[in-house]
Amino acid sequence: MATSPIPATVSKTGISFTVQVDYIKRECFISNEALQKLADRKGFDGTPEAAFRAMEPAITGVARRMVHARVGGTPLLLNPDTFH
């Protein structure tokens, strides 16, 4: 079953989005540098927003695991080091 895209806000430096784990909603931010690192790994060429949408399940999965692990920060920051 396909899921609908989560709402996301694009800025010059990255993309903001929200994930929910159980009853916890967390604001998240993935930097353009992190998106580029993921896109390069996957051979994806496109805008940061297109990269986010193409890899959304993996990105939100990482964010959810970070919430579950109680990683701090508001917003929860996903940077290039998050994806090693």
N, C-alpha and C positions, 0 to 999 in steps of 0.2 A: 504494500500500500504506500503510495507516494504521500509525502507530507508537504504542506504549503511552506513557502519560504518564511523565515522569521523576519519581522520588521528590523531594518538596519538603517543606520544613519551614516552617510558617507561624508568624510571631511578630507581636507588636504593631507592629513597625516595618517589616516586609517579609517576603520569602520567600527562603529559602536553597535552593539546588539545586546540582547538580554537572553539569559538561559534560566531555566527553572529546574531545580533539583529538589524533589519532594515539595516542601512548602517554601523553599528559599528561592527567591528571584534575585539574580545578580546581574548588574550592569557589567558589560565586558567591552574591551577595546582591543582590536587586533591592528597592529601597526602595518603600514604599507610595506615596510621592510620584511616583516614576517610573512605577509601575503606573497611577496616576491620570492622569498626563499621556498615557500611551498610550491608556488607556480613553477619555479625552475626545476624542482625535483620531479614534478609531474609533466614537464614539457608543455605547460599551458602558457599561451601568449594572449594577453588581453588586459583590460582595465582591472584595477584593484577590486572594484565591485563585481565584475564578472568572475574574477578568481575566487572571491569570497563565495559567490553563489555556486560555482563549480565544485568547491571543496567544503561547502557548508556543513555537511554531516561530520566530516573529520574535525573541522574547527570547533563546532559546537560540542562535539564529543570530548575533545580535549578540555574545553572550558568547563563542561559538567564534571569531569574528573577532578579538575582543580578546585571546584566548589566543594565537591565531596571530600577532598583532602584538606579542606578548610584553609586554602591559600588566601592570604589577606590582600587588601587593596581595593580601593574604589575609584574608578572601575577596576575590575579584574583585568590585568594587563597581559596580553599574549604578544610576546615580542619574538624576534628570531631565535633567541636561546630557548624558548618554550618548545620549539620543534627541532630537536637534535636528531 
